[in-house]
Amino acid sequence: MLICERVPVAVKTSAYIDIYHRARQKQEKGRFREAECLYLKVIRLLPSGPPQPIHVQVHHRLGELYRALGQYRKADVILGSALTLARKVYGKNAVETCPLLNARAVLYKYQGRFSEAARLYRRTLKLLTAAYGRDHPDVATIYHNLGGLEHARGRHAKGEPFARKAVALRKRALGANHPVVAADQAALAALLAEQGKYREAEGLLRRSLQIFQRAYGPEHYEVAVTLSNLGSLLCARGKLGQAERYHKRALNMKEKLLGRNHVEVALTLNNLAVLYKTQGRFDAAAELYRKALSRLESTLSSRHPNLVKCRKNYAALLKTRKKQMPSRLQRASVRLAA
């Protein structure tokens, strides 16, 4: 059970602002459980009366944190509250509501609610382009996320132009070595890898990994995700030894940062199981698939593509292992006879 420290009821404004900034720092470092405690503390300390921007910001951050933790129902409730507060503070069609619209769209993608996510992205893109023009970095964020949505839907070629546009816009705005550009490049690499464009994808991922490590240090969520993606790419290219090392590094890092039951941990377990199957290590692969499924089934909707893919992978493994069983028994009997 997560225990948050008690605080006095009366507190100065500067105190809860300070706690909010501490929570953000914890979240940015991937220390999500500590950040959760601090955000909940801030919410208890917020003044009553008409909502202020700080009410919006705290709920937004907490909703994003719950999404990162895989607690999607909590995230939906908190982000819904944040959007309601933002509309009261800024107005229904204000550009300040765009971060909340985008955050809910990202959440809906993770939940497999793709049509709802697409509608929110289109709404956000319309508001942003009307306010800032077509070349603003915030517009690049929506193109990045539209590419990610198409990746989740399995429509990789359709997502590639969105991802390339995000990279181009962001490079012009922030420079080639910015961590946000690295995230754009990693998203593009994922779409390219699914289309068999491995060389370009690997180059992008290695470049992104260097940028993330330089910006955040060797142990960070973005580093772990990039390591896992590199592992999958190297597996597809037949570089199995390197792939296993990357997957194991990613798995250890995700478990440390997010906890063993997080959906992101399950995705890396699935990827490592794919590698083990390729190596013929069927029993080890089966165990990892079962662990991954137990985590995914407790978090995602039954139609989410990550859950569907993991189930298909496990079923294919069982079928392959069943076919291999007679030859394995035959080899064993030959050894006994000898």
BELFEN-V859865 format. One record per residue. N is the residue number from 1. SS is DSSP state (H for helix, E for strand, C for the rest). Layout:
BEGIN
n=N ss=SS
n=N ss=SS
END
This chain:
BEGIN
n=1 ss=C
n=2 ss=C
n=3 ss=C
n=4 ss=C
n=5 ss=C
n=6 ss=C
n=7 ss=C
n=8 ss=C
n=9 ss=C
n=10 ss=C
n=11 ss=C
n=12 ss=C
n=13 ss=H
n=14 ss=H
n=15 ss=H
n=16 ss=H
n=17 ss=H
n=18 ss=H
n=19 ss=H
n=20 ss=H
n=21 ss=H
n=22 ss=H
n=23 ss=H
n=24 ss=H
n=25 ss=H
n=26 ss=H
n=27 ss=H
n=28 ss=H
n=29 ss=C
n=30 ss=C
n=31 ss=C
n=32 ss=H
n=33 ss=H
n=34 ss=H
n=35 ss=H
n=36 ss=H
n=37 ss=H
n=38 ss=H
n=39 ss=H
n=40 ss=H
n=41 ss=H
n=42 ss=H
n=43 ss=H
n=44 ss=H
n=45 ss=H
n=46 ss=C
n=47 ss=C
n=48 ss=C
n=49 ss=C
n=50 ss=C
n=51 ss=C
n=52 ss=C
n=53 ss=H
n=54 ss=H
n=55 ss=H
n=56 ss=H
n=57 ss=H
n=58 ss=H
n=59 ss=H
n=60 ss=H
n=61 ss=H
n=62 ss=H
n=63 ss=H
n=64 ss=H
n=65 ss=H
n=66 ss=H
n=67 ss=H
n=68 ss=H
n=69 ss=C
n=70 ss=C
n=71 ss=C
n=72 ss=H
n=73 ss=H
n=74 ss=H
n=75 ss=H
n=76 ss=H
n=77 ss=H
n=78 ss=H
n=79 ss=H
n=80 ss=H
n=81 ss=H
n=82 ss=H
n=83 ss=H
n=84 ss=H
n=85 ss=H
n=86 ss=H
n=87 ss=H
n=88 ss=H
n=89 ss=H
n=90 ss=H
n=91 ss=C
n=92 ss=C
n=93 ss=C
n=94 ss=C
n=95 ss=H
n=96 ss=H
n=97 ss=H
n=98 ss=H
n=99 ss=H
n=100 ss=H
n=101 ss=H
n=102 ss=H
n=103 ss=H
n=104 ss=H
n=105 ss=H
n=106 ss=H
n=107 ss=H
n=108 ss=H
n=109 ss=H
n=110 ss=H
n=111 ss=H
n=112 ss=C
n=113 ss=C
n=114 ss=H
n=115 ss=H
n=116 ss=H
n=117 ss=H
n=118 ss=H
n=119 ss=H
n=120 ss=H
n=121 ss=H
n=122 ss=H
n=123 ss=H
n=124 ss=H
n=125 ss=H
n=126 ss=H
n=127 ss=H
n=128 ss=H
n=129 ss=H
n=130 ss=H
n=131 ss=H
n=132 ss=H
n=133 ss=C
n=134 ss=C
n=135 ss=C
n=136 ss=C
n=137 ss=H
n=138 ss=H
n=139 ss=H
n=140 ss=H
n=141 ss=H
n=142 ss=H
n=143 ss=H
n=144 ss=H
n=145 ss=H
n=146 ss=H
n=147 ss=H
n=148 ss=H
n=149 ss=H
n=150 ss=H
n=151 ss=H
n=152 ss=H
n=153 ss=C
n=154 ss=C
n=155 ss=C
n=156 ss=H
n=157 ss=H
n=158 ss=H
n=159 ss=H
n=160 ss=H
n=161 ss=H
n=162 ss=H
n=163 ss=H
n=164 ss=H
n=165 ss=H
n=166 ss=H
n=167 ss=H
n=168 ss=H
n=169 ss=H
n=170 ss=H
n=171 ss=H
n=172 ss=H
n=173 ss=H
n=174 ss=H
n=175 ss=C
n=176 ss=C
n=177 ss=C
n=178 ss=C
n=179 ss=H
n=180 ss=H
n=181 ss=H
n=182 ss=H
n=183 ss=H
n=184 ss=H
n=185 ss=H
n=186 ss=H
n=187 ss=H
n=188 ss=H
n=189 ss=H
n=190 ss=H
n=191 ss=H
n=192 ss=H
n=193 ss=H
n=194 ss=H
n=195 ss=C
n=196 ss=C
n=197 ss=C
n=198 ss=H
n=199 ss=H
n=200 ss=H
n=201 ss=H
n=202 ss=H
n=203 ss=H
n=204 ss=H
n=205 ss=H
n=206 ss=H
n=207 ss=H
n=208 ss=H
n=209 ss=H
n=210 ss=H
n=211 ss=H
n=212 ss=H
n=213 ss=H
n=214 ss=H
n=215 ss=H
n=216 ss=H
n=217 ss=C
n=218 ss=C
n=219 ss=C
n=220 ss=C
n=221 ss=H
n=222 ss=H
n=223 ss=H
n=224 ss=H
n=225 ss=H
n=226 ss=H
n=227 ss=H
n=228 ss=H
n=229 ss=H
n=230 ss=H
n=231 ss=H
n=232 ss=H
n=233 ss=H
n=234 ss=H
n=235 ss=H
n=236 ss=H
n=237 ss=C
n=238 ss=C
n=239 ss=C
n=240 ss=H
n=241 ss=H
n=242 ss=H
n=243 ss=H
n=244 ss=H
n=245 ss=H
n=246 ss=H
n=247 ss=H
n=248 ss=H
n=249 ss=H
n=250 ss=H
n=251 ss=H
n=252 ss=H
n=253 ss=H
n=254 ss=H
n=255 ss=H
n=256 ss=H
n=257 ss=H
n=258 ss=H
n=259 ss=C
n=260 ss=C
n=261 ss=C
n=262 ss=C
n=263 ss=H
n=264 ss=H
n=265 ss=H
n=266 ss=H
n=267 ss=H
n=268 ss=H
n=269 ss=H
n=270 ss=H
n=271 ss=H
n=272 ss=H
n=273 ss=H
n=274 ss=H
n=275 ss=H
n=276 ss=H
n=277 ss=H
n=278 ss=H
n=279 ss=C
n=280 ss=C
n=281 ss=C
n=282 ss=H
n=283 ss=H
n=284 ss=H
n=285 ss=H
n=286 ss=H
n=287 ss=H
n=288 ss=H
n=289 ss=H
n=290 ss=H
n=291 ss=H
n=292 ss=H
n=293 ss=H
n=294 ss=H
n=295 ss=H
n=296 ss=H
n=297 ss=H
n=298 ss=C
n=299 ss=C
n=300 ss=C
n=301 ss=C
n=302 ss=C
n=303 ss=C
n=304 ss=C
n=305 ss=H
n=306 ss=H
n=307 ss=H
n=308 ss=H
n=309 ss=H
n=310 ss=H
n=311 ss=H
n=312 ss=H
n=313 ss=H
n=314 ss=H
n=315 ss=H
n=316 ss=H
n=317 ss=H
n=318 ss=H
n=319 ss=H
n=320 ss=H
n=321 ss=H
n=322 ss=H
n=323 ss=H
n=324 ss=H
n=325 ss=H
n=326 ss=H
n=327 ss=H
n=328 ss=H
n=329 ss=H
n=330 ss=H
n=331 ss=H
n=332 ss=H
n=333 ss=H
n=334 ss=H
n=335 ss=H
n=336 ss=H
n=337 ss=H
n=338 ss=C
END
